[in-house]
């Protein structure tokens, strides 16, 4: 399944049944007649609306698309272009412009989009003249009540490069000053990484609040719906060097949710310095993110390099009131990717910082095998310890920051700059057994101030097998330290958990490097 097929799957929950588009439009949350009537709107109203809907049975928002739209090729769908002069707030005193996405291809669920001015909302009706079509397949005459698939946000008069986009299920993306898309976020994740079917909640309606004159802040509200829950969301966006979003969430479960993901992030990792299992491409590295960073409730910084595993992996980092977590793209050297088409070196990182106590739970990292870069195979989110129960309100708030550098990172500790792996042993000597080498580069913190003869020690632990030939030394370039060791796995094929820090006496010099290594089967070990 490629990334575009995945989006199609995300837009539909298994077992969903469809309503005609006309029926969906008659059930709109904010009714506006042809004359453009408005209705009062506030976030409090939206939360009450979501709570009321949770007491009702779930109905799929998927519509019966006209055949001409449902059968579009990807290229023809891309040829449906919004006319910039029709953008919301075009020609007004606003720093933002909003363009709408057309329904079609994989985007089958119409979302209702409203504008809010002075506390009153009006729905934006479908207007076919807002779009121009340059594709090959004829579209014919489309219904007047078709609806929209989502929207994108532009800043000032730059209508070529997005600030953010909301499109498909509860997915959204944003950019920092590099203006390069990469990983995505979701409103909510349900049953991610379990053996059964994953549930993909959908944003079924949006309310876009017109910013005050001269304001560089945009507020977007959203209604989330799924078989398991409803939700009310508020996104307060502040663009700049980083895009900073404050996200307020109110959830109203319809049924118990055992594995629910708060603030989920979705990314892609095919191959990189530490995992070359799928390194058949001419480009040396292919990934949107290269690691999971966690600041746990005890103040410890963790760094877990991502991998493209042979089988689905789910790692749980148990915590109490986490300080933050994110999927980061630390490696920003073009030469490491050699891709001047999609620019992996410019892909943004995303950092989640909870506001207020989130209690006991865990940061979950799900890694899924992928054959190529078109499949998003990495997911990270916060999972509360206890299931969310129906009849209750669950409130979460967090700041989601997009950009090259996360706002919160170790300052006094060195951070991991690269993880490389390969065959272990001593060059020139016959190997008596299989081993796998790890070379981890650190830089920053106090490392640059250490003398050449400082007795820096790599503190390494493994939950199985044994480690040998360990060392820590300054890099010849003078840009940090390199820790190296060999892992000798036992006979089990189960993953081995590794942990590494650099210390000088009792002083911890680095963040904590974590890794999960899966030993190869015996027949592969014998090749070496």
URSUL-V593566 format. One record per residue. N is the residue number from 1. OMEGA is omega as a letter, one per 30 degrees, with the letter a starting at -180 (none if undefined). NEAR is the number of other ideal C-beta (glycine too) atoms within 12 Angstrom. Layout:
n:N omega:OMEGA near:NEAR
n:N omega:OMEGA near:NEAR
//
This chain:
n:1 omega:l near:19
n:2 omega:a near:19
n:3 omega:a near:30
n:4 omega:l near:24
n:5 omega:l near:18
n:6 omega:l near:27
n:7 omega:l near:34
n:8 omega:l near:27
n:9 omega:a near:25
n:10 omega:a near:39
n:11 omega:a near:38
n:12 omega:l near:31
n:13 omega:a near:29
n:14 omega:l near:17
n:15 omega:a near:13
n:16 omega:l near:25
n:17 omega:a near:18
n:18 omega:l near:22
n:19 omega:l near:22
n:20 omega:a near:22
n:21 omega:a near:30
n:22 omega:l near:17
n:23 omega:l near:19
n:24 omega:a near:32
n:25 omega:l near:28
n:26 omega:a near:13
n:27 omega:a near:23
n:28 omega:a near:30
n:29 omega:l near:35
n:30 omega:a near:31
n:31 omega:l near:21
n:32 omega:a near:25
n:33 omega:a near:13
n:34 omega:l near:11
n:35 omega:l near:9
n:36 omega:l near:17
n:37 omega:l near:16
n:38 omega:l near:22
n:39 omega:l near:25
n:40 omega:l near:20
n:41 omega:l near:35
n:42 omega:l near:22
n:43 omega:l near:29
n:44 omega:l near:17
n:45 omega:a near:26
n:46 omega:l near:40
n:47 omega:l near:30
n:48 omega:l near:22
n:49 omega:l near:34
n:50 omega:l near:40
n:51 omega:l near:28
n:52 omega:l near:18
n:53 omega:l near:29
n:54 omega:l near:35
n:55 omega:l near:17
n:56 omega:l near:16
n:57 omega:a near:13
n:58 omega:l near:28
n:59 omega:a near:25
n:60 omega:l near:30
n:61 omega:a near:43
n:62 omega:a near:37
n:63 omega:l near:39
n:64 omega:a near:25
n:65 omega:l near:32
n:66 omega:a near:27
n:67 omega:a near:14
n:68 omega:l near:26
n:69 omega:a near:36
n:70 omega:a near:24
n:71 omega:a near:20
n:72 omega:l near:30
n:73 omega:l near:19
n:74 omega:a near:22
n:75 omega:l near:15
n:76 omega:l near:23
n:77 omega:l near:34
n:78 omega:a near:21
n:79 omega:l near:22
n:80 omega:a near:34
n:81 omega:l near:22
n:82 omega:l near:33
n:83 omega:a near:21
n:84 omega:a near:23
n:85 omega:l near:16
n:86 omega:a near:22
n:87 omega:l near:30
n:88 omega:a near:37
n:89 omega:l near:34
n:90 omega:l near:21
n:91 omega:l near:12
n:92 omega:l near:19
n:93 omega:a near:14
n:94 omega:l near:29
n:95 omega:a near:27
n:96 omega:l near:40
n:97 omega:a near:35
n:98 omega:l near:42
n:99 omega:a near:39
n:100 omega:l near:40
n:101 omega:l near:37
n:102 omega:l near:41
n:103 omega:l near:41
n:104 omega:l near:40
n:105 omega:a near:31
n:106 omega:a near:35
n:107 omega:a near:40
n:108 omega:a near:38
n:109 omega:l near:45
n:110 omega:l near:45
n:111 omega:a near:46
n:112 omega:a near:43
n:113 omega:a near:42
n:114 omega:l near:40
n:115 omega:l near:36
n:116 omega:l near:35
n:117 omega:l near:23
n:118 omega:l near:14
n:119 omega:l near:17
n:120 omega:a near:22
n:121 omega:l near:36
n:122 omega:l near:30
n:123 omega:l near:34
n:124 omega:a near:33
n:125 omega:l near:29
n:126 omega:a near:28
n:127 omega:a near:21
n:128 omega:a near:27
n:129 omega:l near:14
n:130 omega:a near:29
n:131 omega:l near:30
n:132 omega:a near:17
n:133 omega:a near:26
n:134 omega:a near:15
n:135 omega:a near:24
n:136 omega:a near:14
n:137 omega:l near:23
n:138 omega:l near:16
n:139 omega:a near:29
n:140 omega:a near:13
n:141 omega:a near:11
n:142 omega:l near:27
n:143 omega:l near:24
n:144 omega:a near:16
n:145 omega:a near:26
n:146 omega:a near:38
n:147 omega:a near:43
n:148 omega:l near:42
n:149 omega:a near:44
n:150 omega:a near:42
n:151 omega:l near:43
n:152 omega:a near:38
n:153 omega:l near:42
n:154 omega:a near:30
n:155 omega:a near:32
n:156 omega:a near:21
n:157 omega:a near:17
n:158 omega:a near:20
n:159 omega:l near:25
n:160 omega:a near:15
n:161 omega:a near:24
n:162 omega:l near:33
n:163 omega:a near:44
n:164 omega:l near:42
n:165 omega:l near:31
n:166 omega:a near:45
n:167 omega:l near:39
n:168 omega:l near:38
n:169 omega:l near:44
n:170 omega:a near:46
n:171 omega:l near:42
n:172 omega:a near:42
n:173 omega:l near:37
n:174 omega:a near:44
n:175 omega:l near:39
n:176 omega:a near:38
n:177 omega:l near:20
n:178 omega:l near:25
n:179 omega:a near:27
n:180 omega:l near:30
n:181 omega:l near:34
n:182 omega:a near:39
n:183 omega:a near:44
n:184 omega:l near:40
n:185 omega:l near:46
n:186 omega:l near:46
n:187 omega:a near:49
n:188 omega:l near:46
n:189 omega:a near:38
n:190 omega:l near:42
n:191 omega:l near:34
n:192 omega:l near:39
n:193 omega:l near:32
n:194 omega:a near:21
n:195 omega:a near:11
n:196 omega:a near:12
n:197 omega:l near:18
n:198 omega:l near:33
n:199 omega:a near:37
n:200 omega:l near:40
n:201 omega:a near:46
n:202 omega:l near:47
n:203 omega:a near:45
n:204 omega:l near:45
n:205 omega:l near:44
n:206 omega:l near:50
n:207 omega:a near:45
n:208 omega:a near:42
n:209 omega:a near:34
n:210 omega:l near:30
n:211 omega:l near:31
n:212 omega:l near:18
n:213 omega:l near:12
n:214 omega:a near:11
n:215 omega:l near:19
n:216 omega:a near:21
n:217 omega:l near:26
n:218 omega:l near:39
n:219 omega:l near:32
n:220 omega:l near:44
n:221 omega:a near:42
n:222 omega:l near:45
n:223 omega:l near:46
n:224 omega:a near:48
n:225 omega:l near:45
n:226 omega:l near:45
n:227 omega:a near:32
n:228 omega:a near:35
n:229 omega:l near:44
n:230 omega:a near:46
n:231 omega:l near:45
n:232 omega:a near:43
n:233 omega:l near:45
n:234 omega:l near:37
n:235 omega:l near:40
n:236 omega:a near:28
n:237 omega:l near:39
n:238 omega:a near:30
n:239 omega:l near:33
n:240 omega:l near:21
n:241 omega:l near:19
n:242 omega:l near:30
n:243 omega:a near:42
n:244 omega:l near:32
n:245 omega:l near:43
n:246 omega:a near:27
n:247 omega:l near:41
n:248 omega:a near:31
n:249 omega:l near:47
n:250 omega:a near:35
n:251 omega:a near:39
n:252 omega:a near:37
n:253 omega:l near:36
n:254 omega:a near:32
n:255 omega:a near:24
n:256 omega:l near:18
n:257 omega:a near:35
n:258 omega:l near:22
n:259 omega:l near:34
n:260 omega:a near:41
n:261 omega:l near:45
n:262 omega:l near:43
n:263 omega:a near:46
n:264 omega:l near:48
n:265 omega:a near:49
n:266 omega:a near:42
n:267 omega:a near:45
n:268 omega:l near:40
n:269 omega:l near:50
n:270 omega:a near:40
n:271 omega:a near:31
n:272 omega:a near:37
n:273 omega:a near:32
n:274 omega:a near:36
n:275 omega:a near:37
n:276 omega:a near:24
n:277 omega:a near:24
n:278 omega:a near:26
n:279 omega:l near:21
n:280 omega:a near:15
n:281 omega:l near:20
n:282 omega:l near:11
n:283 omega:a near:27
n:284 omega:l near:24
n:285 omega:l near:39
n:286 omega:l near:42
n:287 omega:l near:47
n:288 omega:l near:43
n:289 omega:l near:44
n:290 omega:l near:44
n:291 omega:l near:43
n:292 omega:l near:47
n:293 omega:l near:46
n:294 omega:l near:43
n:295 omega:a near:33
n:296 omega:a near:29
n:297 omega:l near:25
n:298 omega:l near:16
n:299 omega:a near:21
n:300 omega:l near:24
n:301 omega:a near:39
n:302 omega:l near:39
n:303 omega:a near:43
n:304 omega:l near:41
n:305 omega:l near:42
n:306 omega:l near:46
n:307 omega:l near:41
n:308 omega:a near:36
n:309 omega:l near:27
n:310 omega:a near:22
n:311 omega:l near:20
n:312 omega:l near:24
n:313 omega:l near:31
n:314 omega:l near:28
n:315 omega:a near:30
n:316 omega:l near:24
n:317 omega:a near:32
n:318 omega:a near:22
n:319 omega:l near:30
n:320 omega:a near:21
n:321 omega:a near:24
n:322 omega:l near:42
n:323 omega:l near:33
n:324 omega:l near:39
n:325 omega:l near:45
n:326 omega:l near:50
n:327 omega:a near:49
n:328 omega:l near:48
n:329 omega:a near:45
n:330 omega:a near:39
n:331 omega:a near:36
n:332 omega:l near:28
n:333 omega:a near:20
n:334 omega:a near:19
n:335 omega:a near:14
n:336 omega:a near:24
n:337 omega:a near:31
n:338 omega:a near:18
n:339 omega:l near:25
n:340 omega:l near:12
n:341 omega:a near:14
n:342 omega:l near:22
n:343 omega:l near:24
n:344 omega:l near:39
n:345 omega:a near:30
n:346 omega:a near:27
n:347 omega:a near:40
n:348 omega:l near:43
n:349 omega:l near:45
n:350 omega:a near:51
n:351 omega:l near:42
n:352 omega:l near:45
n:353 omega:a near:32
n:354 omega:l near:36
n:355 omega:a near:23
n:356 omega:a near:15
n:357 omega:l near:18
n:358 omega:l near:33
n:359 omega:a near:22
n:360 omega:l near:17
n:361 omega:a near:32
n:362 omega:l near:31
n:363 omega:l near:42
n:364 omega:l near:38
n:365 omega:l near:45
n:366 omega:l near:37
n:367 omega:a near:40
n:368 omega:l near:30
n:369 omega:l near:23
n:370 omega:l near:32
n:371 omega:a near:20
n:372 omega:a near:23
n:373 omega:a near:32
n:374 omega:a near:20
n:375 omega:l near:28
n:376 omega:a near:41
n:377 omega:a near:42
n:378 omega:l near:49
n:379 omega:l near:46
n:380 omega:a near:49
n:381 omega:l near:43
n:382 omega:l near:44
n:383 omega:l near:41
n:384 omega:a near:34
n:385 omega:a near:21
n:386 omega:l near:18
n:387 omega:l near:21
n:388 omega:a near:35
n:389 omega:l near:21
n:390 omega:l near:21
n:391 omega:a near:16
n:392 omega:l near:21
n:393 omega:l near:22
n:394 omega:a near:32
n:395 omega:l near:28
n:396 omega:l near:36
n:397 omega:l near:26
n:398 omega:l near:37
n:399 omega:l near:31
n:400 omega:a near:48
n:401 omega:a near:39
n:402 omega:l near:48
n:403 omega:a near:36
n:404 omega:a near:29
n:405 omega:l near:24
n:406 omega:a near:38
n:407 omega:a near:30
n:408 omega:a near:26
n:409 omega:a near:30
n:410 omega:l near:30
n:411 omega:a near:14
n:412 omega:a near:18
n:413 omega:l near:30
n:414 omega:l near:42
n:415 omega:l near:36
n:416 omega:l near:45
n:417 omega:l near:35
n:418 omega:l near:32
n:419 omega:l near:36
n:420 omega:a near:27
n:421 omega:l near:29
n:422 omega:a near:20
n:423 omega:a near:23
n:424 omega:a near:31
n:425 omega:a near:21
n:426 omega:a near:14
n:427 omega:l near:11
n:428 omega:l near:6
n:429 omega:l near:10
n:430 omega:a near:9
n:431 omega:l near:20
n:432 omega:a near:12
n:433 omega:a near:23
n:434 omega:l near:26
n:435 omega:a near:33
n:436 omega:a near:37
n:437 omega:l near:31
n:438 omega:l near:41
n:439 omega:a near:34
n:440 omega:a near:42
n:441 omega:l near:36
n:442 omega:l near:43
n:443 omega:l near:28
n:444 omega:l near:26
n:445 omega:a near:29
n:446 omega:a near:25
n:447 omega:a near:38
n:448 omega:a near:20
n:449 omega:a near:17
n:450 omega:l near:26
n:451 omega:a near:12
n:452 omega:a near:15
n:453 omega:l near:9
n:454 omega:a near:21
n:455 omega:l near:17
n:456 omega:a near:32
n:457 omega:l near:24
n:458 omega:l near:32
n:459 omega:a near:26
n:460 omega:l near:33
n:461 omega:l near:22
n:462 omega:a near:30
n:463 omega:l near:21
n:464 omega:a near:22
n:465 omega:l near:30
n:466 omega:l near:22
n:467 omega:a near:31
n:468 omega:l near:23
n:469 omega:a near:23
n:470 omega:l near:30
n:471 omega:l near:23
n:472 omega:a near:32
n:473 omega:l near:25
n:474 omega:l near:26
n:475 omega:a near:23
n:476 omega:l near:11
n:477 omega:a near:12
n:478 omega:a near:15
n:479 omega:l near:17
n:480 omega:a near:31
n:481 omega:l near:42
n:482 omega:l near:34
n:483 omega:l near:42
n:484 omega:l near:31
n:485 omega:l near:35
n:486 omega:l near:32
n:487 omega:l near:39
n:488 omega:a near:27
n:489 omega:l near:32
n:490 omega:a near:21
n:491 omega:a near:16
n:492 omega:l near:16
n:493 omega:l near:20
n:494 omega:a near:17
n:495 omega:l near:29
n:496 omega:a near:29
n:497 omega:a near:25
n:498 omega:a near:37
n:499 omega:a near:29
n:500 omega:l near:41
n:501 omega:l near:35
n:502 omega:a near:43
n:503 omega:l near:27
n:504 omega:a near:25
n:505 omega:l near:13
n:506 omega:a near:9
n:507 omega:l near:22
n:508 omega:a near:26
n:509 omega:a near:38
n:510 omega:l near:41
n:511 omega:a near:38
n:512 omega:l near:35
n:513 omega:l near:43
n:514 omega:l near:38
n:515 omega:l near:41
n:516 omega:a near:34
n:517 omega:l near:40
n:518 omega:a near:31
n:519 omega:l near:26
n:520 omega:l near:23
n:521 omega:a near:15
n:522 omega:a near:16
n:523 omega:l near:10
n:524 omega:l near:17
n:525 omega:a near:21
n:526 omega:l near:11
n:527 omega:a near:11
n:528 omega:none near:19
//
